[in-house]
């Protein structure tokens, strides 16, 4: 494993070394997926391969839209309990 270091700027930005960008095909405008694994930050270029790997990961679960709608309804119920309309 080739370990390189970089410094986080005051704006929270960091530079991916040129050698790593070239190896992974990261060009200006490439989107990067960021995940946390324990105490590690994992950066992964969003490529067709990554999209293929993630395809279907969330199938069968609860829809994020349905969860958001239910959350909004619960908020509205709590609001009405606190401040009933006269």
N, C-alpha and C positions, 0 to 999 in steps of 0.2 A: 504494500500500500504506500502510495506517494503522498506524504503529509506536507501540506503547505499552509502557511498562516496568512491572514489578512486582518485588517483593523476595521472596526465598525466606526463610521463617521458620527459626528454629532447629530446628523439627521437619521441615524439608524441604517445607513447604507453600507454595503461592503462590496469589494471588488473581487470577482471570481478570476483567479489568475489565468492569463492567456493560454497557458499550456492545457489547463483543464477545460476551458471554453472550447479550444480546438478539438480536444479528444472527444468531447460530448456533443459537438456540433452546435454549441450555443452561440447565437448571433444576436446583434441588436434586435430587440423586439421579441425574443424568445420568452415565452412565459415559463415561470419556474414554480413548481408545486413545493410548498414548504410544510413539513410535518415535524412533530416532536415525538421522539421515541425515547422515553425515559428522560435522561438529561442531555440527549443529543438532538441537534437540529439537522434534519435531512432535507437537502435541496435536490430536486429532481426536475430536469427539463421536461416540459409538457410536450410529448411527441406522440406520434401515432401509436408507438409501442405502449406507452404509458396509458393512453386512452383505451387501447385494446385490453390491457391488464385490468383496468378499473371497470370496464364495461360489465354491467350486471351485478356489481358489488352490492348495490343498494336495492336490488329487486326483491320484492316480497316484503319489504319493510313498510313502515308507515310513511305515507306521503308527507314531505315537508310542507306542502301547501295545506294539507288537512290538519297537520299539527299547528300551523300558524293560525288557521281559521279557528280552531278550538281554543287556542291561547287567547285570541282576541275576544271570543265569546265569554271566556272565563273572566277576562279583565272587565268586560262590560257588566257581567253579573255582579262582580265585586263592587264596581262603581255604583251600580244601582242600589246595592245593599247599604252602602255608606251614605249616599245622597239620593234618597228616593224622590221621585218627581211628585210635586204637590198637585 
